[in-house]
């Protein structure tokens, strides 16, 4: 089956997630700059999650561009990924509203970790469908970057209980690593 509906549905879910996240930010009750100070954690959480949704959208697009078709297992793997991405608004709001406290920061990290696991499952399901000689398999290779990311998310979850700010720095560091779309796929497709 073609991949067009899967791409359109995924784009819609991610657009809704971003919309829900921005709607969670409430306008301050006051006209001065000091009124914005209390919203800083909510805004910073939103910015980080917006970047993460953008990273997933970008890499999801590139990954699907490297394959020719999808099947039932791919659809379910994609839904699994979308499930975890749909939790971004909740985790973002909880963490921001509670000023990066330990449990909300750890929960945010768990959502990041599970989204990464789901992405890898989708990636492997697509590779199984397309074969080891397919463009995606060649581009991904051993996927050290993906494995390191999952490890760092797990470290961030643990750090959240000891030092929540350190956990946030780990989450930001992983986002910075993925900010540029995965060029491995573009390089393989151009070759």
C-alpha positions, 0 to 999 in steps of 0.5 A: 500500500502507498505511504501517502495516508500514513504521512498525511495522518502523521502530519495531522497528529503532529500539527494537533500536538503543537496546537495543544501545546501552545494552547496550554500557555495562558496569558499572564494576569498583568501588563508588566514584564514581571508577569512574564517571569512566572511563565518562563518555565512554561514557555521554555518547556514549550520551546523544547517540545516544539523543537522535539516535535519538529525534529520528529516531523523532519526525520519522519518525513526523511525516513518515509521518503526513503521507502517505497510502500508501507504495510500493516505492521508499519501502520501499527508501528507508526501509531505507536510512535504517534501515541508517544508524541501525542503525550508531549502536550501533557508532559510539557504542560506538567513539567512547565507548570511545576517549574521543572520539578523532579517527577514531571521532569522525569516523566517528560524524559520517559515520554522522550525515551519512549518516543525514541524507542517507538521511532526505532521500532518504526524504523526497523519495521520499515527496514524489514519491509524494504530489505537490508539492501533498501535505502533506509537500511543503508542510511541508518546503518548501526544507528549509533546516534539513535542508541546514544540518544535513548541512553541519554534520555534514560540518564536524564530520567535518572538525573531528574530525581537528583538534579532536575536542571541537569536532566533538562540540560541532557534533554536539550543536548539530545535535541541539539544533536538532532536539530539538523535533519538526519543527513544520512538518508539524504546522502543515500538517496542522492547517491 
